[in-house]
Amino acid sequence: AGDSTAGRKVMVKCQSCHGKEGLGRALAGGGEAPNLAGQKYDYLVHSLMAYKAGERKSYMMSLVVKGLSEEDIANVAAYYAAIKITVEVPQE
Amino acid sequence: AGDSTAGRKVMVKCQSCHGKEGLGRALAGGGEAPNLAGQKYDYLVHSLMAYKAGERKSYMMSLVVKGLSEEDIANVAAYYAAIKITVEVPQE
């Protein structure tokens, strides 16, 4: 299921784009990294494994996942999934 | 850039899995849909276009995007991106 405390150490490889709090930042090449805060654990694992397998394409992500073991992936997914989010839908 | 008010009408095609508030729900086949609340507009558009082009694979998403025009995609991305999120990182 992943260990969010161990994932905090993996997160240092993610934070320059996705933030310690899981809020995506502006990228040097333009655009913004997606938010990861409070994202579903299974979805995060699935996404990272898809980048690792080359099924999802992203130059930056392909580089980063090379350095992550399956355990690292489970742990960092647990870290970002554990961030609590509250939402507010704008009124029309 | 997409019209979030128009996107509210498109969102009815998404809400059974992703919620009106963009919080993913449990899926009948197991697992949970990802959260979309407050996600980056460009990332949402890119993801939906990738499903439409078959570059990202998901049976459910491949069915849903068939019914969405590029304008629908821009508008529903604007709707979900406009939801405000606040985050709280758990203390160790």
Backbone of each chain as ProteinMPNN parsed JSONL, in Angstrom:
{"seq_chain_A": "AGDSTAGRKVMVKCQSCHGKEGLGRALAGGGEAPNLAGQKYDYLVHSLMAYKAGERKSYMMSLVVKGLSEEDIANVAAYYAAIKITVEVPQE", "coords_chain_A": {"N_chain_A": [[0.834, -1.212, 0.0], [2.141, 1.142, 0.259], [4.233, 3.531, 1.907], [3.834, 6.457, 3.422], [5.565, 8.025, 4.897], [8.137, 7.086, 4.238], [7.869, 7.782, 1.623], [8.119, 10.513, 1.642], [10.842, 10.958, 1.453], [11.335, 10.164, -1.131], [9.921, 12.017, -2.508], [11.506, 14.284, -2.823], [12.588, 14.102, -5.313], [10.579, 14.852, -6.927], [9.587, 17.289, -6.246], [10.477, 19.686, -7.404], [8.979, 20.173, -9.625], [6.342, 19.325, -8.947], [5.917, 20.17, -6.401], [6.243, 20.238, -2.813], [3.864, 20.196, -1.522], [2.286, 19.142, -3.435], [1.23, 20.752, -5.392], [1.22, 21.744, -8.641], [3.868, 23.327, -10.443], [4.998, 26.128, -12.463], [6.608, 25.282, -15.483], [9.91, 25.228, -16.866], [9.989, 24.957, -19.631], [7.573, 25.94, -20.388], [4.036, 25.881, -19.696], [2.481, 24.008, -16.997], [3.195, 21.783, -14.331], [1.113, 19.008, -13.423], [-1.166, 19.018, -10.602], [-0.698, 16.973, -7.726], [-1.596, 16.645, -5.221], [-3.434, 14.955, -2.82], [-4.336, 13.163, -4.658], [-5.717, 10.067, -5.927], [-4.374, 7.114, -4.581], [-4.074, 4.641, -6.058], [-4.327, 5.552, -8.657], [-2.111, 7.242, -8.928], [0.006, 5.396, -8.667], [-0.533, 3.77, -10.883], [-0.2, 5.63, -12.958], [2.537, 6.333, -12.726], [3.699, 3.831, -13.196], [2.886, 3.479, -15.789], [4.317, 5.475, -17.103], [6.843, 4.442, -16.629], [6.745, 2.104, -18.117], [6.611, 3.185, -20.585], [4.158, 3.623, -21.7], [2.713, 5.861, -21.167], [3.668, 9.022, -22.307], [6.22, 11.243, -21.646], [8.84, 13.347, -21.597], [10.242, 14.399, -19.374], [9.097, 12.917, -17.248], [9.784, 10.334, -18.007], [12.509, 10.315, -17.566], [12.633, 10.729, -14.785], [11.256, 8.524, -13.639], [12.946, 6.422, -14.198], [14.762, 6.387, -12.126], [13.315, 5.413, -10.026], [12.289, 2.811, -7.932], [9.852, 0.102, -7.781], [8.963, 0.053, -5.189], [9.665, 2.626, -4.323], [7.878, 4.051, -5.944], [5.384, 3.203, -4.938], [5.628, 4.27, -2.38], [5.972, 7.06, -2.747], [3.636, 7.657, -4.025], [1.874, 7.137, -1.946], [2.631, 9.195, -0.226], [1.837, 11.596, -1.632], [-0.874, 11.032, -1.968], [-1.756, 11.136, 0.628], [-1.996, 13.775, 1.305], [-4.272, 16.138, 2.394], [-7.137, 17.39, 0.774], [-9.334, 20.125, 0.271], [-12.24, 21.288, -1.362], [-13.745, 23.86, -3.358], [-16.414, 24.754, -5.175], [-16.876, 27.2, -7.613], [-19.566, 29.587, -7.521], [-22.124, 30.105, -9.992]], "CA_chain_A": [[0.0, 0.0, 0.0], [2.997, 2.323, 0.245], [4.518, 4.142, 3.203], [3.925, 7.883, 3.1], [6.751, 8.603, 5.546], [9.246, 6.753, 3.331], [7.621, 8.517, 0.381], [8.602, 11.892, 1.805], [12.227, 10.998, 0.974], [11.293, 10.035, -2.593], [9.301, 13.252, -2.999], [12.502, 15.3, -3.183], [12.83, 13.993, -6.764], [9.354, 15.295, -7.615], [9.069, 18.553, -5.739], [10.798, 20.89, -8.173], [7.849, 20.401, -10.545], [5.012, 19.06, -8.37], [5.811, 20.792, -5.091], [6.151, 19.425, -1.596], [2.434, 20.12, -1.194], [1.551, 18.511, -4.538], [0.643, 21.75, -6.288], [2.11, 21.834, -9.791], [4.524, 24.614, -10.65], [5.322, 26.505, -13.838], [7.754, 24.556, -16.005], [10.823, 26.07, -17.63], [9.641, 24.851, -21.047], [6.194, 26.391, -20.599], [3.023, 25.039, -19.069], [2.573, 23.75, -15.566], [3.072, 20.384, -13.925], [-0.184, 18.782, -12.78], [-1.265, 18.823, -9.154], [-0.767, 15.591, -7.239], [-2.095, 16.674, -3.84], [-4.679, 14.249, -2.519], [-4.764, 12.302, -5.769], [-5.944, 8.675, -5.524], [-3.157, 6.295, -4.529], [-3.989, 3.683, -7.172], [-4.134, 6.301, -9.908], [-0.718, 7.698, -8.963], [0.852, 4.227, -8.959], [-0.816, 3.381, -12.277], [0.402, 6.626, -13.847], [3.993, 6.198, -12.683], [4.064, 2.577, -13.86], [2.657, 3.687, -17.228], [5.494, 6.21, -17.594], [7.984, 3.518, -16.57], [6.578, 1.156, -19.223], [6.568, 3.918, -21.846], [2.786, 3.698, -22.225], [2.456, 7.304, -21.154], [4.848, 9.691, -22.834], [6.627, 12.539, -21.118], [10.294, 13.276, -21.531], [10.675, 14.592, -17.986], [8.687, 11.794, -16.402], [10.543, 9.131, -18.382], [13.798, 10.41, -16.872], [12.48, 10.613, -13.324], [10.847, 7.182, -13.199], [14.086, 5.497, -14.282], [15.418, 6.342, -10.825], [12.38, 4.986, -8.977], [11.911, 1.395, -7.849], [8.413, -0.062, -7.553], [8.715, 0.445, -3.797], [9.68, 4.098, -4.317], [6.631, 4.503, -6.575], [4.303, 2.996, -3.965], [5.798, 5.166, -1.235], [5.731, 8.467, -3.104], [2.188, 7.746, -4.276], [1.237, 7.224, -0.622], [2.9, 10.544, 0.288], [0.968, 12.599, -2.256], [-2.282, 10.686, -1.715], [-2.093, 11.436, 2.031], [-2.246, 15.213, 1.472], [-5.725, 16.352, 2.442], [-7.601, 18.515, -0.036], [-10.726, 20.567, 0.37], [-12.585, 21.896, -2.644], [-14.833, 24.85, -3.354], [-16.877, 24.979, -6.544], [-17.356, 28.579, -7.752], [-20.977, 29.774, -7.881], [-22.263, 30.679, -11.354]], "C_chain_A": [[0.867, 1.259, 0.0], [3.066, 2.984, 1.61], [4.761, 5.633, 2.959], [5.134, 8.542, 3.763], [8.003, 8.31, 4.723], [9.105, 7.543, 2.027], [8.081, 9.96, 0.442], [10.048, 12.022, 1.294], [12.299, 10.883, -0.556], [10.815, 11.352, -3.219], [10.306, 14.335, -3.395], [12.835, 15.26, -4.68], [11.67, 14.565, -7.581], [9.06, 16.761, -7.363], [9.409, 19.764, -6.59], [9.691, 21.192, -9.191], [6.493, 20.301, -9.837], [4.836, 19.636, -6.965], [5.773, 19.787, -3.957], [4.696, 19.205, -1.199], [1.601, 19.536, -2.337], [0.831, 19.485, -5.444], [1.642, 22.012, -7.409], [2.624, 23.243, -10.0], [4.711, 24.88, -12.14], [6.596, 25.786, -14.258], [8.593, 25.484, -16.868], [10.447, 26.082, -19.116], [8.256, 25.358, -21.386], [5.219, 25.401, -19.991], [3.292, 24.836, -17.591], [2.5, 22.249, -15.336], [1.704, 20.187, -13.272], [-0.064, 18.701, -11.259], [-1.307, 17.336, -8.834], [-1.402, 15.508, -5.851], [-3.417, 15.926, -3.713], [-5.165, 13.343, -3.642], [-4.884, 10.859, -5.271], [-4.642, 7.877, -5.62], [-3.031, 5.386, -5.753], [-3.735, 4.386, -8.505], [-2.687, 6.775, -10.029], [0.226, 6.543, -9.294], [0.694, 3.832, -10.432], [-0.125, 4.335, -13.251], [1.918, 6.469, -13.89], [4.444, 4.922, -13.386], [3.877, 2.706, -15.377], [3.799, 4.498, -17.841], [6.699, 5.271, -17.65], [7.941, 2.547, -17.749], [6.582, 1.847, -20.584], [5.187, 4.01, -22.463], [2.262, 5.127, -22.167], [3.763, 7.991, -21.485], [5.041, 11.043, -22.166], [8.128, 12.452, -20.953], [10.764, 13.386, -20.081], [10.33, 13.391, -17.123], [9.452, 10.517, -16.755], [11.917, 9.127, -17.713], [13.643, 10.133, -15.383], [12.148, 9.182, -12.914], [11.968, 6.152, -13.329], [14.761, 5.32, -12.937], [14.523, 5.852, -9.707], [12.119, 3.48, -9.068], [10.385, 1.31, -7.682], [8.046, 0.323, -6.123], [8.706, 1.968, -3.66], [8.354, 4.649, -4.856], [5.464, 4.356, -5.595], [4.402, 4.013, -2.829], [5.511, 6.621, -1.592], [4.258, 8.678, -3.463], [1.441, 7.879, -2.948], [1.433, 8.61, -0.016], [1.929, 11.562, -0.311], [-0.514, 12.312, -2.006], [-2.717, 11.088, -0.305], [-2.334, 12.927, 2.287], [-3.758, 15.442, 1.4], [-6.097, 17.556, 1.57], [-9.044, 18.849, 0.306], [-11.01, 21.389, -0.878], [-13.744, 22.871, -2.483], [-15.195, 25.143, -4.811], [-17.393, 26.414, -6.645], [-18.853, 28.606, -8.061], [-21.038, 30.4, -9.269], [-22.468, 32.177, -11.266]], "O_chain_A": [[0.349, 2.35, -0.242], [2.094, 2.997, 2.365], [5.768, 6.018, 2.363], [5.668, 9.519, 3.237], [8.839, 9.194, 4.533], [10.099, 7.921, 1.409], [8.397, 10.562, -0.584], [10.431, 13.067, 0.769], [13.202, 11.431, -1.189], [11.248, 11.739, -4.305], [9.994, 15.205, -4.208], [13.303, 16.248, -5.246], [11.786, 14.737, -8.795], [8.375, 17.41, -8.154], [8.712, 20.776, -6.518], [9.498, 22.347, -9.571], [5.597, 21.104, -10.098], [3.741, 19.596, -6.405], [5.334, 18.648, -4.117], [4.34, 18.177, -0.622], [0.378, 19.44, -2.239], [-0.075, 19.099, -6.184], [2.767, 22.446, -7.162], [1.917, 24.223, -9.766], [4.598, 23.975, -12.966], [7.548, 25.691, -13.484], [8.078, 26.398, -17.512], [10.577, 27.111, -19.78], [7.804, 25.233, -22.524], [5.542, 24.229, -19.797], [4.213, 25.42, -17.019], [1.816, 21.533, -16.068], [1.189, 21.105, -12.635], [0.986, 18.364, -10.713], [-1.88, 16.543, -9.581], [-1.708, 14.417, -5.369], [-4.388, 16.226, -4.407], [-6.277, 12.817, -3.585], [-4.226, 10.478, -4.303], [-3.914, 7.958, -6.609], [-1.989, 5.368, -6.407], [-3.018, 3.874, -9.365], [-2.102, 6.715, -11.11], [1.139, 6.696, -10.106], [1.68, 3.591, -11.129], [0.461, 3.905, -14.244], [2.516, 6.473, -14.967], [5.453, 4.924, -14.091], [4.625, 2.11, -16.152], [4.204, 4.238, -18.974], [7.478, 5.303, -18.603], [8.98, 2.208, -18.315], [6.559, 1.182, -21.62], [5.044, 4.425, -23.613], [1.469, 5.547, -23.01], [4.828, 7.599, -21.008], [4.133, 11.873, -22.13], [8.631, 11.578, -20.248], [11.572, 12.583, -19.614], [11.164, 12.903, -16.36], [9.734, 9.705, -15.873], [12.43, 8.073, -17.338], [14.43, 9.391, -14.796], [12.704, 8.677, -11.938], [11.948, 5.125, -12.65], [15.273, 4.244, -12.628], [14.929, 5.871, -8.545], [11.778, 2.951, -10.126], [9.719, 2.323, -7.468], [6.963, 0.851, -5.87], [7.855, 2.533, -2.974], [7.785, 5.587, -4.298], [4.657, 5.272, -5.44], [3.392, 4.549, -2.372], [4.873, 7.335, -0.818], [3.705, 9.753, -3.23], [0.484, 8.647, -2.844], [0.531, 9.146, 0.628], [1.276, 12.305, 0.421], [-1.313, 13.236, -1.851], [-3.895, 11.35, -0.065], [-2.817, 13.305, 3.354], [-4.426, 14.997, 0.466], [-5.45, 18.602, 1.628], [-9.858, 17.971, 0.591], [-10.139, 22.094, -1.386], [-14.595, 22.727, -1.605], [-14.401, 25.699, -5.57], [-18.252, 26.815, -5.86], [-19.353, 27.743, -8.783], [-20.133, 31.127, -9.676], [-22.606, 32.843, -12.293]]}, "seq_chain_B": "AGDSTAGRKVMVKCQSCHGKEGLGRALAGGGEAPNLAGQKYDYLVHSLMAYKAGERKSYMMSLVVKGLSEEDIANVAAYYAAIKITVEVPQE", "coords_chain_B": {"N_chain_B": [[-9.534, 29.572, -24.35], [-11.401, 28.242, -22.904], [-14.628, 27.942, -21.406], [-15.886, 28.098, -18.336], [-18.498, 28.139, -17.425], [-20.043, 27.194, -19.562], [-18.841, 24.754, -19.544], [-19.89, 23.533, -17.33], [-22.222, 22.348, -18.225], [-21.213, 20.333, -19.822], [-19.969, 18.808, -17.962], [-21.838, 17.095, -16.83], [-21.543, 14.714, -18.133], [-19.347, 13.651, -17.011], [-19.594, 13.498, -14.307], [-20.544, 11.218, -12.968], [-18.43, 9.565, -12.447], [-16.275, 11.329, -11.781], [-17.363, 13.26, -10.201], [-19.306, 16.176, -9.354], [-17.894, 18.022, -7.978], [-15.361, 17.339, -8.642], [-14.095, 15.319, -7.309], [-12.899, 12.132, -7.311], [-14.783, 9.11, -7.658], [-15.665, 5.859, -6.304], [-15.356, 3.153, -8.552], [-17.461, 0.974, -10.471], [-16.178, -1.282, -11.454], [-14.12, -1.609, -9.694], [-11.471, 0.094, -7.949], [-10.823, 3.663, -8.139], [-11.953, 6.664, -9.657], [-9.771, 9.269, -10.807], [-9.184, 12.37, -9.024], [-10.246, 15.547, -10.239], [-10.542, 18.096, -9.449], [-9.586, 21.429, -9.406], [-7.447, 20.912, -10.989], [-4.768, 21.565, -13.338], [-5.591, 23.554, -16.121], [-4.396, 23.274, -18.745], [-3.264, 20.741, -18.53], [-5.507, 19.114, -18.174], [-6.827, 19.472, -20.649], [-4.848, 18.453, -22.363], [-4.759, 15.786, -21.473], [-7.365, 14.862, -22.071], [-7.37, 15.152, -24.849], [-5.36, 13.356, -25.449], [-6.58, 10.945, -24.753], [-8.593, 10.999, -26.669], [-7.097, 10.763, -28.986], [-6.196, 8.241, -28.669], [-3.769, 7.867, -27.456], [-3.519, 7.817, -24.749], [-4.77, 5.195, -22.794], [-7.898, 4.057, -21.91], [-10.752, 2.368, -21.323], [-13.256, 3.371, -20.488], [-12.806, 6.173, -20.655], [-12.234, 6.403, -23.373], [-14.699, 5.954, -24.514], [-16.215, 8.106, -23.497], [-14.908, 10.443, -24.435], [-15.4, 10.354, -27.138], [-17.841, 11.567, -27.458], [-17.317, 14.21, -27.077], [-16.612, 17.412, -28.278], [-13.807, 19.447, -29.427], [-14.23, 21.953, -28.381], [-16.013, 21.36, -26.286], [-14.226, 19.933, -24.691], [-12.339, 21.913, -23.992], [-14.049, 23.559, -22.537], [-15.023, 21.943, -20.415], [-12.677, 21.319, -19.159], [-11.996, 23.867, -18.271], [-14.043, 24.208, -16.43], [-13.479, 22.235, -14.381], [-10.9, 23.03, -13.703], [-11.391, 25.459, -12.532], [-12.306, 24.992, -10.0], [-11.647, 25.605, -6.665], [-8.908, 24.592, -4.703], [-7.687, 23.656, -1.504], [-4.865, 22.679, 0.39], [-3.512, 20.346, 2.741], [-0.721, 19.23, 4.246], [0.011, 16.273, 5.918], [1.467, 16.177, 9.196], [4.56, 14.651, 10.136]], "CA_chain_B": [[-9.157, 29.161, -22.996], [-12.466, 27.442, -22.292], [-15.656, 28.695, -20.667], [-16.261, 27.184, -17.252], [-19.964, 28.083, -17.301], [-20.444, 26.222, -20.593], [-18.288, 23.468, -19.124], [-20.795, 22.935, -16.334], [-23.177, 21.491, -18.958], [-20.456, 19.163, -20.287], [-19.585, 18.06, -16.75], [-22.814, 16.036, -16.516], [-21.05, 13.457, -18.719], [-18.153, 13.245, -16.248], [-19.782, 13.544, -12.859], [-20.83, 9.948, -12.296], [-17.136, 9.039, -11.975], [-15.354, 12.347, -11.254], [-18.074, 14.129, -9.27], [-19.546, 17.581, -9.699], [-16.829, 18.774, -7.302], [-14.062, 16.891, -9.13], [-13.5, 14.308, -6.424], [-13.147, 10.844, -7.946], [-15.63, 8.179, -6.911], [-15.418, 4.428, -6.493], [-15.846, 2.661, -9.835], [-18.135, -0.327, -10.372], [-15.21, -2.34, -11.745], [-13.015, -1.564, -8.727], [-10.648, 1.295, -8.048], [-11.483, 4.961, -8.026], [-11.597, 7.653, -10.68], [-8.925, 10.322, -10.247], [-9.704, 13.717, -8.77], [-9.993, 16.573, -11.258], [-10.765, 19.413, -8.824], [-8.481, 22.37, -9.359], [-6.307, 20.462, -11.825], [-4.333, 22.572, -14.311], [-6.374, 23.575, -17.356], [-3.659, 22.711, -19.887], [-3.092, 19.308, -18.308], [-6.796, 18.458, -18.432], [-7.041, 19.469, -22.105], [-3.868, 17.519, -22.925], [-5.165, 14.421, -21.129], [-8.559, 14.492, -22.834], [-6.967, 15.004, -26.257], [-4.585, 12.112, -25.547], [-7.562, 9.844, -24.79], [-9.289, 11.09, -27.958], [-6.161, 10.284, -30.016], [-5.811, 6.864, -28.352], [-2.417, 7.822, -26.891], [-3.751, 7.285, -23.403], [-5.734, 4.102, -22.919], [-8.867, 3.798, -20.857], [-11.98, 2.006, -22.029], [-14.311, 4.33, -20.15], [-12.502, 7.502, -21.2], [-12.322, 6.377, -24.845], [-16.12, 6.102, -24.852], [-16.728, 9.435, -23.135], [-14.35, 11.519, -25.266], [-16.039, 10.32, -28.467], [-18.989, 12.49, -27.47], [-16.882, 15.572, -26.734], [-15.905, 18.214, -29.28], [-12.663, 20.156, -28.838], [-14.794, 23.042, -27.567], [-16.486, 20.728, -25.043], [-13.043, 19.587, -23.89], [-11.823, 23.164, -23.417], [-14.989, 24.095, -21.545], [-15.098, 21.112, -19.204], [-11.378, 21.515, -18.49], [-12.106, 25.149, -17.552], [-14.931, 23.978, -15.267], [-12.784, 21.534, -13.293], [-9.738, 23.829, -13.285], [-11.847, 26.623, -11.754], [-12.619, 24.598, -8.618], [-10.533, 26.003, -5.798], [-8.498, 23.558, -3.751], [-6.701, 23.979, -0.475], [-4.189, 21.427, 0.733], [-2.915, 20.256, 4.077], [0.229, 18.118, 4.296], [0.065, 15.716, 7.275], [2.749, 16.228, 9.902], [5.131, 13.299, 10.333]], "C_chain_B": [[-10.228, 28.325, -22.322], [-13.353, 28.275, -21.391], [-16.201, 27.771, -19.584], [-17.771, 27.089, -17.07], [-20.531, 27.118, -18.341], [-19.974, 24.821, -20.198], [-19.132, 22.76, -18.086], [-21.8, 21.995, -17.015], [-22.492, 20.233, -19.489], [-20.167, 18.228, -19.114], [-20.583, 16.956, -16.398], [-22.388, 14.685, -17.105], [-19.885, 12.872, -17.921], [-18.473, 12.92, -14.795], [-20.047, 12.192, -12.22], [-19.538, 9.29, -11.8], [-16.294, 10.097, -11.251], [-16.033, 13.339, -10.309], [-18.252, 15.538, -9.814], [-18.439, 18.46, -9.124], [-15.431, 18.312, -7.714], [-13.343, 15.938, -8.202], [-13.896, 12.939, -6.96], [-13.919, 9.904, -7.034], [-15.19, 6.745, -7.159], [-16.063, 3.986, -7.801], [-16.442, 1.269, -9.66], [-17.142, -1.47, -10.572], [-14.05, -2.413, -10.763], [-12.172, -0.333, -8.967], [-11.493, 2.558, -7.956], [-11.054, 5.825, -9.203], [-10.7, 8.703, -10.049], [-9.704, 11.608, -9.974], [-9.351, 14.633, -9.939], [-10.074, 17.986, -10.671], [-9.496, 20.247, -8.834], [-7.28, 21.95, -10.191], [-5.991, 21.545, -12.864], [-5.133, 22.438, -15.61], [-5.64, 22.886, -18.51], [-3.475, 21.199, -19.765], [-4.386, 18.542, -18.596], [-7.072, 18.382, -19.926], [-6.117, 18.427, -22.755], [-4.29, 16.064, -22.679], [-6.365, 13.987, -21.963], [-8.228, 14.301, -24.312], [-6.154, 13.721, -26.453], [-5.511, 10.887, -25.534], [-8.259, 9.825, -26.145], [-8.411, 10.529, -29.078], [-5.747, 8.822, -29.771], [-4.399, 6.737, -27.792], [-2.453, 7.431, -25.424], [-4.906, 6.309, -23.507], [-6.626, 4.033, -21.687], [-10.169, 3.519, -21.575], [-13.067, 3.044, -21.773], [-14.038, 5.691, -20.788], [-12.589, 7.52, -22.722], [-13.773, 6.518, -25.294], [-16.588, 7.533, -24.627], [-16.194, 10.505, -24.096], [-14.905, 11.51, -26.69], [-17.172, 11.329, -28.58], [-18.605, 13.925, -27.177], [-16.152, 16.22, -27.912], [-14.675, 18.855, -28.619], [-13.132, 21.326, -27.974], [-15.324, 22.506, -26.233], [-15.311, 20.445, -24.111], [-12.462, 20.838, -23.23], [-12.742, 23.656, -22.298], [-15.032, 23.255, -20.271], [-13.771, 21.164, -18.443], [-11.407, 22.812, -17.686], [-12.979, 25.0, -16.302], [-14.161, 23.34, -14.108], [-11.58, 22.335, -12.787], [-10.147, 24.982, -12.37], [-12.213, 26.272, -10.313], [-11.401, 24.903, -7.75], [-10.204, 24.872, -4.834], [-7.546, 24.155, -2.721], [-6.145, 22.653, 0.036], [-3.596, 21.506, 2.132], [-2.031, 19.016, 4.112], [0.253, 17.582, 5.727], [1.448, 15.911, 7.897], [3.242, 14.807, 10.1], [4.788, 12.773, 11.718]], "O_chain_B": [[-9.98, 27.753, -21.261], [-12.893, 29.19, -20.707], [-16.886, 26.79, -19.874], [-18.274, 26.064, -16.609], [-21.406, 26.312, -18.026], [-20.641, 23.828, -20.49], [-19.096, 21.535, -17.973], [-22.18, 20.971, -16.448], [-23.123, 19.181, -19.593], [-20.129, 17.007, -19.271], [-20.217, 15.983, -15.738], [-22.821, 13.636, -16.629], [-19.489, 11.727, -18.139], [-17.746, 12.18, -14.132], [-19.796, 12.029, -11.026], [-19.565, 8.534, -10.829], [-15.672, 9.803, -10.23], [-15.363, 14.163, -9.687], [-17.458, 16.021, -10.62], [-18.089, 19.495, -9.69], [-14.431, 18.821, -7.206], [-12.128, 15.767, -8.292], [-15.081, 12.62, -7.053], [-13.74, 9.899, -5.816], [-14.445, 6.457, -8.096], [-17.179, 4.394, -8.12], [-15.996, 0.488, -8.819], [-17.257, -2.511, -9.926], [-13.108, -3.18, -10.964], [-12.163, 0.219, -10.068], [-12.702, 2.514, -7.728], [-9.925, 5.723, -9.683], [-10.852, 9.003, -8.864], [-10.726, 11.89, -10.599], [-8.288, 14.504, -10.546], [-9.71, 18.957, -11.334], [-8.457, 19.821, -8.33], [-6.216, 22.563, -10.105], [-6.858, 22.344, -13.219], [-5.32, 21.335, -16.124], [-6.202, 22.015, -19.174], [-3.522, 20.472, -20.757], [-4.361, 17.462, -19.186], [-7.504, 17.342, -20.423], [-6.551, 17.628, -23.585], [-4.188, 15.221, -23.57], [-6.386, 12.879, -22.5], [-8.751, 13.39, -24.953], [-6.248, 13.077, -27.497], [-5.249, 9.905, -26.228], [-8.491, 8.755, -26.709], [-8.913, 9.897, -30.007], [-5.027, 8.239, -30.581], [-3.883, 5.627, -27.664], [-1.53, 6.793, -24.918], [-5.888, 6.554, -24.209], [-6.141, 3.958, -20.558], [-10.64, 4.349, -22.353], [-13.713, 3.534, -22.7], [-14.93, 6.29, -21.388], [-12.973, 8.533, -23.306], [-14.051, 7.126, -26.328], [-17.28, 8.105, -25.469], [-16.949, 11.378, -24.524], [-14.885, 12.535, -27.373], [-17.433, 11.875, -29.652], [-19.481, 14.779, -27.041], [-15.209, 15.656, -28.466], [-14.526, 18.807, -27.398], [-12.511, 21.649, -26.961], [-15.115, 23.114, -25.184], [-15.385, 20.682, -22.906], [-12.133, 20.821, -22.044], [-12.279, 24.11, -21.252], [-15.073, 23.801, -19.169], [-13.754, 21.062, -17.217], [-10.91, 22.863, -16.561], [-12.695, 25.586, -15.257], [-14.189, 23.846, -12.986], [-11.275, 22.322, -11.594], [-9.36, 25.432, -11.537], [-12.408, 27.168, -9.492], [-10.279, 24.508, -8.065], [-11.092, 24.273, -4.228], [-6.727, 25.023, -3.021], [-6.851, 21.648, 0.106], [-3.235, 22.574, 2.626], [-2.521, 17.891, 4.02], [0.489, 18.348, 6.661], [2.467, 15.822, 7.212], [2.449, 13.873, 10.217], [5.177, 11.659, 12.069]]}, "name": "protein", "num_of_chains": 2, "seq": "AGDSTAGRKVMVKCQSCHGKEGLGRALAGGGEAPNLAGQKYDYLVHSLMAYKAGERKSYMMSLVVKGLSEEDIANVAAYYAAIKITVEVPQEAGDSTAGRKVMVKCQSCHGKEGLGRALAGGGEAPNLAGQKYDYLVHSLMAYKAGERKSYMMSLVVKGLSEEDIANVAAYYAAIKITVEVPQE"}
